[in-house]
Amino acid sequence: MTTAQTKEAIRRGRLAARDALDPAWRERASVAVAERLLATVDIPSSSVVSGFLPIRSEIDPRPLMERLDRQGVT
């Protein structure tokens, strides 16, 4: 197996593991990440922050982005 094939096999396996996580758990994890970040990182309201829409089972940054918006962050 080549290095590229090994990398692709690992990637497919990790994606399958992530996709297999319970959607409700992933939602709670997204909220927990937002809470943790906001509790540990000072993001001034004058900041401009960029986010993304999750694809498939990626972590969902929308809970964080919504909270930052409520704090006046652009």
C-alpha positions in Angstrom: 0.0 0.0 0.0 1.4 3.4 -0.9 1.5 6.4 1.4 -1.3 8.0 -0.5 -3.5 4.9 -0.2 -2.7 4.6 3.5 -3.6 8.2 4.1 -6.9 7.8 2.2 -7.7 4.6 4.1 -7.1 6.4 7.4 -9.2 9.4 6.3 -12.1 7.2 5.2 -12.0 5.4 8.6 -12.0 8.6 10.6 -14.8 10.0 8.5 -16.8 6.8 9.1 -16.2 7.0 12.8 -17.3 10.7 12.9 -20.4 10.0 10.8 -21.3 7.2 13.2 -21.5 9.5 16.2 -25.0 10.1 17.5 -26.3 13.4 15.9 -27.7 14.5 19.3 -24.2 14.0 20.9 -22.6 16.0 18.0 -25.1 18.8 18.7 -24.2 18.8 22.4 -20.5 18.8 21.6 -20.9 21.8 19.3 -22.6 23.7 22.2 -19.9 22.6 24.6 -17.2 23.8 22.3 -18.8 27.2 22.0 -19.1 27.4 25.8 -15.5 26.3 26.4 -14.2 28.8 23.8 -16.2 31.7 25.2 -15.1 30.8 28.7 -11.4 30.7 27.9 -10.8 33.1 25.0 -11.5 36.9 25.2 -13.1 37.9 21.9 -13.7 41.7 22.0 -16.9 42.9 20.5 -14.9 44.9 18.0 -13.6 41.6 16.5 -14.6 40.2 13.1 -15.0 36.5 13.1 -15.6 34.1 10.2 -17.3 30.7 10.4 -18.5 28.0 8.1 -21.5 25.8 7.6 -20.8 22.2 8.6 -20.6 19.5 5.9 -21.9 16.1 6.8 -20.9 15.4 10.4 -18.4 18.2 10.9 -18.6 20.1 14.1 -21.2 22.8 13.9 -19.8 26.3 14.7 -23.2 28.0 14.5 -23.9 27.9 18.3 -20.6 29.8 18.8 -21.3 32.2 15.9 -24.8 32.9 17.3 -23.4 33.6 20.8 -20.7 35.9 19.4 -23.4 37.7 17.3 -25.4 38.3 20.5 -22.2 39.8 22.1 -21.9 42.2 19.3 -19.1 40.5 17.4 -19.2 41.0 13.7 
